[in-house]
Amino acid sequence: AYINHLLAAGRAWGTVSQRVGHIRRLQLRHPDLLAVTTADLEQYLAQLARLDHEPETRKAFRSSMRAYYGWLHRTGQLDVDPAAPLRPIHVPHRPA
């Protein structure tokens, strides 16, 4: 249903694939995606940082989490959106 939601919203297949891929990777660590807490999501993003993922990559993961959990919340599948409080990921400006 989430894939259909993204496609219906006009998202490009590459974006859909990336968003779903991020959520599937999260699910490897947290099999019950509906039981995930904000602390779980923060811990996951922190682990990505410890594994030297670039800020742009972590920002994309955060965007995927916010989109997915926001959709679950809006559709009544979750009472609380655990991704809503996630702080933005700072991406340093690189000199041109």
C-alpha positions as a Markdown table, in Angstrom:
| # | Residue | x | y | z |
|---|---|---|---|---|
| 1 | Ala | 0.0 | 0.0 | 0.0 |
| 2 | Tyr | 2.9 | 2.4 | 0.8 |
| 3 | Ile | 4.4 | 1.8 | -2.7 |
| 4 | Asn | 1.0 | 2.6 | -4.3 |
| 5 | His | 0.8 | 5.7 | -2.2 |
| 6 | Leu | 4.2 | 6.9 | -3.4 |
| 7 | Leu | 3.5 | 6.1 | -7.0 |
| 8 | Ala | 0.0 | 7.7 | -6.9 |
| 9 | Ala | 1.7 | 10.9 | -5.5 |
| 10 | Gly | 3.8 | 11.0 | -8.7 |
| 11 | Arg | 7.1 | 9.9 | -7.1 |
| 12 | Ala | 9.7 | 8.7 | -9.6 |
| 13 | Trp | 10.4 | 4.9 | -9.5 |
| 14 | Gly | 14.0 | 5.7 | -8.3 |
| 15 | Thr | 12.6 | 7.6 | -5.3 |
| 16 | Val | 10.1 | 4.9 | -4.5 |
| 17 | Ser | 12.9 | 2.3 | -4.7 |
| 18 | Gln | 15.1 | 4.3 | -2.4 |
| 19 | Arg | 12.4 | 5.0 | 0.2 |
| 20 | Val | 11.3 | 1.4 | 0.3 |
| 21 | Gly | 14.9 | 0.2 | 0.4 |
| 22 | His | 15.6 | 2.4 | 3.4 |
| 23 | Ile | 12.6 | 1.1 | 5.3 |
| 24 | Arg | 13.5 | -2.5 | 4.5 |
| 25 | Arg | 17.0 | -1.9 | 5.9 |
| 26 | Leu | 15.5 | -0.5 | 9.0 |
| 27 | Gln | 13.2 | -3.5 | 9.2 |
| 28 | Leu | 16.3 | -5.8 | 9.3 |
| 29 | Arg | 17.2 | -4.2 | 12.6 |
| 30 | His | 13.6 | -3.7 | 13.8 |
| 31 | Pro | 11.4 | -6.4 | 12.4 |
| 32 | Asp | 8.2 | -4.9 | 13.8 |
| 33 | Leu | 8.1 | -1.5 | 12.1 |
| 34 | Leu | 4.9 | -0.6 | 13.9 |
| 35 | Ala | 6.6 | -0.9 | 17.3 |
| 36 | Val | 9.6 | 1.4 | 16.5 |
| 37 | Thr | 10.1 | 4.4 | 18.8 |
| 38 | Thr | 11.7 | 7.7 | 18.2 |
| 39 | Ala | 14.7 | 6.5 | 20.3 |
| 40 | Asp | 15.0 | 3.5 | 18.0 |
| 41 | Leu | 15.1 | 5.7 | 14.9 |
| 42 | Glu | 17.7 | 8.1 | 16.5 |
| 43 | Gln | 19.8 | 5.1 | 17.4 |
| 44 | Tyr | 19.6 | 3.8 | 13.9 |
| 45 | Leu | 20.7 | 7.1 | 12.4 |
| 46 | Ala | 23.5 | 7.4 | 15.0 |
| 47 | Gln | 24.7 | 3.9 | 13.9 |
| 48 | Leu | 24.8 | 5.1 | 10.3 |
| 49 | Ala | 27.0 | 8.0 | 11.4 |
| 50 | Arg | 29.3 | 5.7 | 13.3 |
| 51 | Leu | 29.6 | 3.5 | 10.2 |
| 52 | Asp | 30.8 | 6.6 | 8.3 |
| 53 | His | 27.7 | 7.1 | 6.1 |
| 54 | Glu | 27.8 | 10.6 | 4.6 |
| 55 | Pro | 25.4 | 13.2 | 6.0 |
| 56 | Glu | 23.5 | 13.2 | 2.7 |
| 57 | Thr | 22.9 | 9.5 | 3.1 |
| 58 | Arg | 21.7 | 9.9 | 6.6 |
| 59 | Lys | 19.5 | 12.8 | 5.5 |
| 60 | Ala | 17.9 | 10.5 | 2.9 |
| 61 | Phe | 17.3 | 7.8 | 5.5 |
| 62 | Arg | 15.6 | 10.4 | 7.8 |
| 63 | Ser | 13.4 | 11.6 | 4.9 |
| 64 | Ser | 12.4 | 8.0 | 4.2 |
| 65 | Met | 11.5 | 7.4 | 7.8 |
| 66 | Arg | 9.5 | 10.6 | 8.1 |
| 67 | Ala | 7.6 | 9.9 | 4.9 |
| 68 | Tyr | 6.8 | 6.3 | 5.9 |
| 69 | Tyr | 5.9 | 6.9 | 9.5 |
| 70 | Gly | 3.9 | 10.0 | 8.6 |
| 71 | Trp | 1.9 | 8.0 | 6.1 |
| 72 | Leu | 1.3 | 5.3 | 8.7 |
| 73 | His | 0.1 | 7.9 | 11.1 |
| 74 | Arg | -2.1 | 9.7 | 8.6 |
| 75 | Thr | -3.7 | 6.5 | 7.5 |
| 76 | Gly | -4.5 | 5.5 | 11.1 |
| 77 | Gln | -2.1 | 2.6 | 11.3 |
| 78 | Leu | -0.2 | 4.3 | 14.1 |
| 79 | Asp | -1.4 | 6.5 | 16.9 |
| 80 | Val | 1.9 | 8.4 | 17.1 |
| 81 | Asp | 4.4 | 9.2 | 14.4 |
| 82 | Pro | 7.8 | 8.2 | 15.9 |
| 83 | Ala | 9.7 | 10.0 | 13.1 |
| 84 | Ala | 8.1 | 13.4 | 13.6 |
| 85 | Pro | 10.5 | 14.5 | 16.4 |
| 86 | Leu | 13.7 | 13.5 | 14.5 |
| 87 | Arg | 16.0 | 16.4 | 14.2 |
| 88 | Pro | 17.2 | 17.5 | 10.8 |
| 89 | Ile | 20.5 | 16.1 | 9.6 |
| 90 | His | 23.1 | 18.8 | 9.1 |
| 91 | Val | 24.9 | 18.6 | 5.7 |
| 92 | Pro | 28.0 | 20.7 | 5.7 |
| 93 | His | 28.5 | 23.0 | 2.7 |
| 94 | Arg | 31.3 | 22.0 | 0.5 |
| 95 | Pro | 33.4 | 24.6 | -1.3 |
| 96 | Ala | 32.7 | 24.9 | -5.0 |
